[in-house]
Amino acid sequence: MSESTLLWSAAALLVVVVVLPYLLRFRRRIHKDRERKQEATRLGIDRPIAQFPYVDPLRCIGCAACVDACPEGDVLGVVGGTAVVVNGLRCVGHAHCEEACPVGAIEVGLGDLKSRQDVPLLDDDFQTTTPGIYVAGELGGLALVKNAVQQGREAICKIARRARETGGGEADPSLLDVAIVGAGPAGLSAALTAVTEGLTYAVIEKEESLGGSLLHYPRRKMVLTQPVELPPWGRLNREEYQKEKLLELFELLVTQSGLHIEFGASVTSIIRDNGVFTLRTSVGESRSRFVLLALGRRGSPRKLGVPGEELPKVMYRLMDAESYRDQRILVVGGGDSAAEAAIGLARQPSNEVTLSYRKEKLVRLKKKNLDTIEGLIAKGRIWPALSSNLVKIEPDKVLLRLNDDHIVEAANDYVFIFAGGVPPFAFLRGLGIRFGGDPEESGVTV
């Protein structure tokens, strides 16, 4: 056999053993991603909600490195040789896809905010359209403790620079440099930075303890942080912390830094007069030159407005699943809060758990939650009532309408509703703060 024949044979073997299987796998993946994209478009889950991976199609080479890097599993796919967003609802802002892209074609952010009616318009300094009022953290649209901490720190640095440029606070010792509303990760980071910047400040928190939205997480919930600096304490190195451990670290920070936080104080109004803001709260008032809103987006729980929702067995938050045993429980919702509640309740002895969701698939869950809940469904620990709506709650039962308009009754002891919250957007608009899509003249001058 000639040498050339041997070379061609080796090349053919290489194609059969290596190249052909790769091409077949790649073709199947492309076909699957195309089907996923079509389904996502039909379900309306491919559109931006909060943070989002934006792909530059002119730079993307379709290598799928971003798809493989995403811990949530199906946020991205490759369709037509280009990476596309398949399930935008599942993006939680890890930004691993951005780091994995070899050509820098992905940026995780909020994109063009001019049409986002759920995000206040901010300049590069985190200042809103009402001069002197700034926003940091979850209210600005980005998830993750890491983002909240960074924004709180950066916003106060901008405020400190502005305060030094304008001066004017020395003549009135009762006038603070900045009032920080909220004591979650953004507010805490902001307060610590205010101390290092030498600013006079007040931290106003409506809850009785610090933590913001974290306070309402279920017991022992893992909180996604990503490594982040919390000066002057140091670096949080782990990707996740148990809720209680993270709150302990925050409490230690407050104690060591000597921060003063006014707990149990709800802000009722913010009035600006001659460049000075007066914040009236449920316990008093503060005056400051600048205001930083470090509020959460959830606000008060959103209610469904169904008959019987006022019954004492109806709740909008689950703090401790272990308190419920041998109960018949309905969980309403399709997000991670509902899934985590259903999972926790289904793991308790003798509970019968039903999960009601209005859509035909659970499309908004983190991959870890989706995998867990599918396992519990397969074991019969959770009954999935998909394409259903809660229509009535009675003392000993609930009524659900299925997608075929059939009404079913189920014996019931407790109902947990996770329909999101009513964000404080009306309050912000009352301060003259505009959102994407708002007309220029909207809002009230304060």
N, C-alpha and C positions, 0 to 999 in steps of 0.2 A: 504493500500500500504506500503510495507516494506521500511525501511530506505535506503537500497542499491538500490532499484528501484528508489527512489526519487533522489539519487545521480547520478545514470546513466542518468536519465531523464534530470537533470540539466546540466550535462556534454554535453549531446547530443544537448540540446537547445543552450548552449554556442557555440558549434561547428557550428550549423546552423546559429546563429545570428551574431557571431563575426568572427570565424576562416574561415568558408567557403567563405563569401564575400571578406575577405582579400586575400585568396588564389586565388579567381577568378580575383580580380583586379590586383594582382601581376602577374598572368599568362598573362593577357591581356597586361600589361605593358612590360613584357619580350618579348612578340610576337611583339609588336609595336617597341620596341627598336631594335630588330633584323632586322625588315624591314627598319628602318631608317638607320641602319649601312650599310646594303646592298646598299641602294640608295646612301648614302654618298660615299661609295667606288666607285660606278659606276660614280658618278659626280666628283670624285677626290677632295672632300672637307674634307676628314678625315686626310689628311697629315699635318704635321707641316708647318706653314708659319712664325710666329714670336714666341711669348710666347705660351706655350702649357702645358696642364696638363698631366704629365707622371704618369701612374698608375703602381704600382708594383703588378703584378697578384698573386705573392706568399703571399702577405699580405692582399690584398683586400678580404673582406668578402661579397661583393655584396649587401650591405644594402641599396644602392641608396641614402645615405645622401648627397653625392656629387652632384647627379643629381638634387635633390631638392634645394640645396643651390645655384646653378648657376643662376645668374640673367638673363643670356642670353638665358635660356630656353632649348636649345637642343645641347649644346656642348658635354655633356656626356650622356651615357645610360648604361644599364646593359644587357650584352649579355653573355649567357653561365655561369651565376653566377658571372661574373666579370665586374667591371666598365670599359668601353672602351670609347675612343673618337669617337664621331659620326660626329660632324661638327667642325673640328679644325679651320676653317676660322673665326668662331664667337668668339673665345676666345680672350678677351681683357685684360686678366691678373688680374682680380679681386682677384683671389686666395681664394675666399670663399669656393670653393670645398676642397682646401687643409686644411682650418681651420675646415671644417665640418666633415672630415673623422675621425672616432673614432679610427682607427688603424694606422694612419699615412702612408697610402698607396699612397698618391698623393703628388706630388711636381710640382708646376707651375714654369716653367723655359724654357730655350732654348734647354735643352737636350744636346746630343753629337753634338758638332759644327764641327767635323772633316770633315763632308760632306756637311755642310751648306754654299753654295757659295754666300749667301746673307748676311752673318754675318762675320765681320773681326775676325780673331783669336786673342784672348786676353789672357794674363796670369791673375793670381789672383789679380794683382795690376791694372788691366785695361790697361796694356801696350800692344801695338801691337807688331807684329814681327819686326818692325823697332824700335830699342831701342831709348827711349826718347820721342816717340810719343804715346799718350794715347787716349782712346776713352771713352766717357760717353754719356748716354742718348739714344735717339731713334736710332741712328746709330748702337748701339750695339745690337739691335734686340728687346728689351723689350718696350712695350707701357706704358702709364700712366705717368702723371706728377710726381707721387710719386716716381717711379723708376728712372726717370731722375734726380730728386732732390737728391736722395740718392746716385746715382752713381757719380754725379758731386762733391758732398761733399767728398765721399770716395776716388775718384781718386786724388783730390788735397791733401788729407791727405797723400796718398802714395807718391805723388810727393814731398811734403814737407819733408817727412822722407828721401827720396832719395837725395834731395838737401842738407840736413844737413849732410848726410853721405859723400857725395862727395865734398862738399865745392866748392870753385873756382870762385864764382861770385863777391866776394868783390873787386877784383882788377880792375874790369871794371864796373863802375856805370851805364853805358848805357846798360849793358847786363841784361835782365830781367830773373827772375826765371822761369816764365811760360807764354806762350802766349795761350790764350783761344779763340778758333775760334767758334763763335756762342753765341748768347745772348738769347737763349730760357731758359726753366727751368733748364736744366743741366748746361749751361754756367753761368747763374745767380747764381745758387747754388755754382758752382765752384769758381766764383769771390768772393763771400761773404766769402767762406772758406779760400781763398787765403789771404784775409785781416786779418782774425782771426789768420792764421798761420804765419803772418808776411812776406809773400812772395811778391816780386815785380812782377807785372803782367800787361798784356794788354788784353783787351777784344775786339775782332774784329768781327763786325757784318755787313753783306752785306746789310741788310734792313735798313730803316731809323728809325726804332723803335725796341724796344726789344719785345721778345715774341716768336721768332722762328716760328715754324709751326702754333702756335696759331693765329698769325697775319692773316693768310689766311683762318681762319674758318669763316663761315657765321656770320652775326651780330646776337647777343643774343644766339649763340649756347652754350649749356651746355657742360662744359669740365669736364671729369671724372678725379678726382685727387686722391681720397681716402685720409684719414687723413695723414698729413705729416708735419715734422718739417722743417721750413725754417729759420735757424739761421742767424742772431741774432733776426729776427723779431718775430718769435714764430711759433705757430702751426696753420695749416689750418685744421679745424676740420670737414668740410663738405665733403661728398662724391663727390659732383659736385658743380662747380661754373660757373656762366655765364661768357662767354669769356671776356666781357668788365670789369667785376668786378675783375677777376683774373689779367688782365693786369694792372688795377689800383693798385692792391696790389703790383705787381712787380715794377711799377713806384715809388710807395711810398718807397719800399725797397731800390731802387737805390738812391733816394734822401736822405733818412735818413742815408744811409751807406756811401754816398759820392763816390760811384763807378764811375769810368771813363770808358765809353764805346765808342769805335770809330765806329760810325754808317756809313753806306754807303760805307764800305770798303770790297771789294771782294778779297779774297786771290787768287793770280794768280800762286804762286809757293812757295814751301818750300824747302830750300836747307840746308843740314847739312855739316858743315866743321869743323873738329877738335872738335866735340862735341857741336858745337854751331849751332842753327837753325836760318836761316834768312828767314823771312816771307815777301815776296813781295806782296803788295796789290795794289788796284786801286788808293790809295791815298798816299802811302808811303811804309815804310818798318819797321819791328821790328826784334830785335835779342833776342833770349831767349835760356835758357838751356834745357827747356822742352816745349812740345806742347801738349795741350789737345784739341782734336777735339770733339766739342759738336754740331755736325751738325745734321740736320734732314735727313730722308731717302728719302724724296720725290723728291728733286732736281727740275729740270725744268719739266714742264708738258709733259707727253708722248702724242705725236700726232698719229693720225690714218693713216695719209698718203692718205686720200681719196681726190678726186677732189673737189675743192671748199672750202677746209679747211682753206684757207688763207683769206676767206671773213671776213669783219669786224663784221658780226653778230655771228661769232663763238668765244666762250670763254671757258676757262678752269677753271674758278673759279667764284663762286657766292658769292658776299659779302652782297648784300641787296636785298632780294626777293621782297620787297615792291616797288622797282623801276620798276617792270615789271607788267603791268596790260593790260588786253584786248589784249593779245599776243598769238600767236601759237608757242609753244616752244617744242623742242625736247631735252631731257636729255639722254645722252649716258653713260652707266656704270651700274655696279651691286653691287657696294660697298656702304658704308654708306654715303660718300660724294655725290654720285649721288642720293641716296634715300633722303637725307636731302634737296638737291636742288629741287628735284621734289616735295617733300612735301611742302616746302616753297612757291614755285611758284604756286602750285595747290590751295593754300589757298588765293591767291590774286584774286580780282574780275575779272571775265570773261576770265581768262586764259584757254587755251586749252593745256594740258600738256601730252606729250607722253614720256614714259620711254622705251628706247631700250636697251636690254641686250642680249648678245650672247648665254647665257645658257637658259635652259628650266625653271629654277626656280631661285628665289632670295635667294641664299644660304649663302651669306656673311654678312647679315645685323644683327646689334644688335636687340634684341627682341623688344625693344621700337620702333625702326624705322620700323621693319617688321610689327608690329601690326598697326602702324599708316598708313603705305602705303597701306596695305590690306584694311583698312577702307575707304581710299580715292578711291581706285580702285572700291570697292563695290558701292560707291556713284557716280561713273562715273566721278570723278574729275581728275583721271589719267588713261590713256589708256596704259596697259602694252604690249609692243611689245617684248615678250620673244622669244628666239631663232631667233633673228634678227641681222643683221649687217648693219651699215650705209655704203652705197656704193657711194653716191654722194650728194653734197650740192650745191644748186643753190640759187640765190638771193631771190626767193619767195617760194621755196619748197625744200624738201629733198627726197631722194630715199632710201628705205630700202629693203634689201633682207631677206625674211622670210626663215624658215628652209626647206620649200618645194621648195626652189629656185625661188619662185615667187617674183617679184619686185613690190613694192607698192610705190605710190607717196603720199606725204602729204604736204599740204600748211604749210608754216613755216616762222616765223619771226626771231627766235633766236635758236641757237644750243649751248648747254652746254656739253662739253666732259669731262668726269671724267674717264680717262683710267690709272690713276696712274701717277707717275712721273719717271723721269730717275734719279736714285740715283747716288751719286757721287763716285761710285765704281771705275771707271777708274782713277779718281784723286787719290784715296787711293792706288790703285795698282801702280801708278806712283811713289808713295812715298816708295815703297817696302813693303807695307802692304799686307800680304797674307790673303786669305779667305779659308774656308773649301774646300777641294778638289783641291786647287792650288798646283802645284808641288813646291818642296822646292826651286828650282832655280828661280821661277817666281818673278817678281817685280824688281824694280830698286833700287840699293843702292843709298841713298841720302847723 
